[in-house]
Amino acid sequence: MKKNLILCCLLTGLATTSYHDAFAAKSPGKKIRMYKYKNAEGVTVVKDYLPAEVVPKGYTIVDKYGNSIEVVAPVQTKEEKAAEQKRLKLAKQEELKIHAQLKRDNELLRQFTTTEDLIRARENQLNSIRVEIGIRASNTNRIKRQLKTYQEKAAGFERRGQPVPKALLDNIEISLKQIADSDQFITNKNDEQDKVTARFDIDIKRFDELNAQRKRRMAANAAQRKLNSRYSFRCDDLSKCAKAWQLAQLYAKDHATGRIELITDTLIITEKPRKDMDLSLSFTRIPDRENNVEIRLDVYCRDNAAGKSLCASGKVAAIKEGMAAYIKSHL
């Protein structure tokens, strides 16, 4: 009975090590590469060889511990490749469109201060076009009067049965061409007026939107600055500010869940949150022109539902609001 028990234990030990030992024996000194894929039944399997029928479906290369080394995507069909190319093309077009809009937004905000500035710029451009149309129309009327004179002279020659002189015919042809060119010029300028008006209508609407966004940001920033003032400590004495910065380091050690990763003259940063209940603290030291110093605290949580809930909790609010009081009480 005792011998059977010993034999059983030995077999169990061998079983637990046989997986790694087998691969170590198969490829001594080499990195083991395995293939993880789904078989025909949809079951995930890991083997040391890759069936040919699996290659088009995609697979993952793993090490002997099951850690992923490389993911090989499924082979795309012609239809899938065409759809992917179309998607990339549309994405590129959208990217160019966004870039062009950002460029135009920057130009609008750089060139104009108010909507009235845009309206004045529009009227200046339209007036310039109107002046060009007026000058060309006046010239056209002059040419038409001249043409009428040429035509009357030509009619006189025809009534007398005499040939119309070539120079007179040339003048009539030139005048007709000048009138046609002027009419086309005026038509183009009228179209240009319409385009200028349409473009400025778009710009004015966009400028108003950008102004509204800017006002909202300014209001939000003012509210944020007011809120941040609750989570900051100000000092105007160099020795006190130096000690306050040391106290901020102690506060970070006491309240962050991770260790301090960075300490400089202007920054104290602890490890980023790794678990749902982890907290990361960041202190910023901000001097002003009058040698005053503001020490500002920011608290960070994980970027998920649990983390957001934690950052909105009373626990975090207490940490933020308690920083200034802690420094004051220990100075």
Stockholm file with secondary structure:
# STOCKHOLM 1.0

chainA/1-331         MKKNLILCCLLTGLATTSYHDAFAAKSPGKKIRMYKYKNAEGVTVVKDYLPAEVVPKGYTIVDKYGNSIEVVAPVQTKEEKAAEQKRLKLAKQEELKIHAQLKRDNELLRQFTTTEDLIRARENQLNSIRVEIGIRASNTNRIKRQLKTYQEKAAGFERRGQPVPKALLDNIEISLKQIADSDQFITNKNDEQDKVTARFDIDIKRFDELNAQRKRRMAANAAQRKLNSRYSFRCDDLSKCAKAWQLAQLYAKDHATGRIELITDTLIITEKPRKDMDLSLSFTRIPDRENNVEIRLDVYCRDNAAGKSLCASGKVAAIKEGMAAYIKSHL
#=GR chainA/1-331 SS CHHHHHHHHHHHHHHHHHHHHHHHHHSTTSCCCEEEEECTTSCEEEESSCCGGGGGGCEEEECTTCCEEEEECCCCCHHHHHHHHHHHHHHHHHHHHHHHHHHHHHHHHHHCSSHHHHHHHHHHHHHHHHHHHHHHHHHHHHHHHHHHHHHHHHHHHHHTTCCCCHHHHHHHHHHHHHHHHHHHHHHHHHHHHHHHHHHHHHHHHHHHHHHHHHHHHHHHHHHHHHHHGGGEEEECCHHHHHHHHHHHHHHHHHHCSSCEEEECSSEEEECCCCSTTCCEEEEEEEECTTSCEEEEEEEECCSSHHHHHHHTSHHHHHHHHHHHHHHHHHC
#=GC SS_cons         CHHHHHHHHHHHHHHHHHHHHHHHHHSTTSCCCEEEEECTTSCEEEESSCCGGGGGGCEEEECTTCCEEEEECCCCCHHHHHHHHHHHHHHHHHHHHHHHHHHHHHHHHHHCSSHHHHHHHHHHHHHHHHHHHHHHHHHHHHHHHHHHHHHHHHHHHHHTTCCCCHHHHHHHHHHHHHHHHHHHHHHHHHHHHHHHHHHHHHHHHHHHHHHHHHHHHHHHHHHHHHHHGGGEEEECCHHHHHHHHHHHHHHHHHHCSSCEEEECSSEEEECCCCSTTCCEEEEEEEECTTSCEEEEEEEECCSSHHHHHHHTSHHHHHHHHHHHHHHHHHC
//
